[in-house]
């Protein structure tokens, strides 16, 4: 019913920037949330940022002030602008659509922050 395709991951130096994209297809409604979650090596999956609209966003304390989530409803696409990256941001990042536990997941895109 819903498919999520992520892109934009890669290798960056500490202090660098990346922008992740997630394109959704299927039965998408703009009032359902979209978001980004990540799983670091040896760690459980954690919430990074979620969005319903520009005025309804939520961020993990560890990324607030550095990351920005945005949404283009015409393209059914959500973005994550990642600035001032730290080695601890290294993880596989997953896109989500809908309320957990009824949500859909993307395949994940790898982000590596290393000098």
Kinemage of the C-alpha trace (Angstrom):
@kinemage 1
@onewidth
@group {chain A} dominant
@subgroup {mainchain}
@vectorlist {calphas} color= white
{ca unk a 1} P 0.000 0.000 0.000
{ca unk a 2} L 2.807 2.428 0.945
{ca unk a 3} L 6.401 2.382 -0.261
{ca unk a 4} L 9.186 4.603 1.083
{ca unk a 5} L 12.425 5.143 -0.848
{ca unk a 6} L 15.319 6.862 0.917
{ca unk a 7} L 18.395 8.538 -0.536
{ca unk a 8} L 21.184 10.930 0.415
{ca unk a 9} L 23.242 8.909 2.871
{ca unk a 10} L 27.008 8.771 2.666
{ca unk a 11} L 30.350 9.516 4.308
{ca unk a 12} L 31.057 12.987 5.721
{ca unk a 13} L 33.644 14.551 8.020
{ca unk a 14} L 32.727 15.792 11.503
{ca unk a 15} L 31.141 19.225 11.192
{ca unk a 16} L 29.876 18.485 7.695
{ca unk a 17} L 26.337 18.326 6.316
{ca unk a 18} L 24.047 15.884 4.542
{ca unk a 19} L 20.456 16.031 3.334
{ca unk a 20} L 18.384 12.854 3.392
{ca unk a 21} L 15.294 12.428 1.215
{ca unk a 22} L 12.382 10.003 1.502
{ca unk a 23} L 9.872 9.706 -1.343
{ca unk a 24} L 6.555 8.052 -0.464
{ca unk a 25} L 4.109 6.411 -2.848
{ca unk a 26} L 0.706 4.805 -2.340
{ca unk a 27} L -2.150 5.937 -0.094
{ca unk a 28} L -0.579 9.001 1.514
{ca unk a 29} L -2.489 11.646 3.496
{ca unk a 30} L -0.817 14.833 4.692
{ca unk a 31} L -2.351 14.664 8.187
{ca unk a 32} L -0.439 11.497 9.051
{ca unk a 33} L 3.079 12.019 10.403
{ca unk a 34} L 6.324 11.205 8.669
{ca unk a 35} L 9.658 10.921 10.377
{ca unk a 36} L 13.234 9.771 10.594
{ca unk a 37} L 14.577 7.116 12.966
{ca unk a 38} L 18.096 5.730 13.267
{ca unk a 39} L 19.912 2.658 14.514
{ca unk a 40} L 23.553 3.059 15.537
{ca unk a 41} L 25.905 0.068 15.819
{ca unk a 42} L 25.095 -1.896 18.967
{ca unk a 43} L 22.157 0.367 19.834
{ca unk a 44} L 18.372 0.229 19.627
{ca unk a 45} L 16.438 2.248 17.079
{ca unk a 46} L 15.662 5.788 18.236
{ca unk a 47} L 13.522 8.675 17.012
{ca unk a 48} L 15.415 11.487 15.304
{ca unk a 49} L 12.671 13.811 14.023
{ca unk a 50} L 8.980 13.697 13.092
{ca unk a 51} L 6.709 16.055 11.199
{ca unk a 52} L 3.042 16.588 10.391
{ca unk a 53} L 3.341 20.196 9.204
{ca unk a 54} L 5.811 23.060 9.488
{ca unk a 55} L 4.156 23.956 12.807
{ca unk a 56} L 4.118 20.413 14.195
{ca unk a 57} L 7.629 18.957 14.428
{ca unk a 58} L 9.533 17.039 17.080
{ca unk a 59} L 13.265 16.383 17.511
{ca unk a 60} L 15.449 14.237 19.691
{ca unk a 61} L 17.405 16.336 22.197
{ca unk a 62} L 20.672 15.090 20.708
{ca unk a 63} L 19.942 16.619 17.279
{ca unk a 64} L 17.854 19.695 18.110
{ca unk a 65} L 19.474 22.824 16.704
{ca unk a 66} L 21.532 20.813 14.202
{ca unk a 67} L 18.916 18.893 12.171
{ca unk a 68} L 15.837 20.226 10.372
{ca unk a 69} L 12.950 18.109 9.103
{ca unk a 70} L 10.697 19.368 6.298
{ca unk a 71} L 7.919 18.010 4.113
{ca unk a 72} L 6.751 18.614 0.545
{ca unk a 73} L 3.189 17.290 0.338
{ca unk a 74} L 2.969 17.860 -3.428
{ca unk a 75} L 5.869 15.422 -3.876
{ca unk a 76} L 5.002 13.175 -0.897
{ca unk a 77} L 8.602 13.645 0.189
{ca unk a 78} L 10.168 14.298 3.587
{ca unk a 79} L 13.686 15.680 4.053
{ca unk a 80} L 16.200 15.732 6.876
{ca unk a 81} L 18.842 18.456 6.696
{ca unk a 82} L 21.742 17.379 8.915
{ca unk a 83} L 24.304 20.035 9.884
{ca unk a 84} L 27.259 20.054 12.283
{ca unk a 85} L 27.432 16.278 12.093
{ca unk a 86} L 29.174 14.348 14.865
{ca unk a 87} L 30.660 10.840 14.877
{ca unk a 88} L 27.831 9.790 17.230
{ca unk a 89} L 25.370 10.528 14.394
{ca unk a 90} L 26.751 7.513 12.523
{ca unk a 91} L 23.829 5.140 11.973
{ca unk a 92} L 21.416 3.679 9.480
{ca unk a 93} L 18.574 6.170 9.053
{ca unk a 94} L 15.046 4.923 8.370
{ca unk a 95} L 12.067 6.836 7.000
{ca unk a 96} L 8.617 6.305 8.546
{ca unk a 97} L 5.045 7.113 7.479
{ca unk a 98} L 2.080 6.897 9.856
{ca unk a 99} L 1.648 6.407 13.581
{ca unk a 100} L 3.710 3.695 15.266
{ca unk a 101} L 2.970 0.753 15.531
{ca unk a 102} L 0.814 1.041 12.399
{ca unk a 103} L 3.508 2.773 10.340
{ca unk a 104} L 5.475 1.834 7.238
{ca unk a 105} L 9.276 1.741 7.103
{ca unk a 106} L 11.803 2.516 4.402
{ca unk a 107} L 14.798 0.309 3.698
{ca unk a 108} L 17.281 2.604 5.438
{ca unk a 109} L 20.212 4.702 4.252
{ca unk a 110} L 23.637 4.652 5.900
{ca unk a 111} L 25.250 7.789 7.322
{ca unk a 112} L 28.896 7.644 8.410
{ca unk a 113} L 30.569 10.610 10.130
{ca unk a 114} L 34.319 10.115 10.342
{ca unk a 115} L 37.579 11.960 9.768
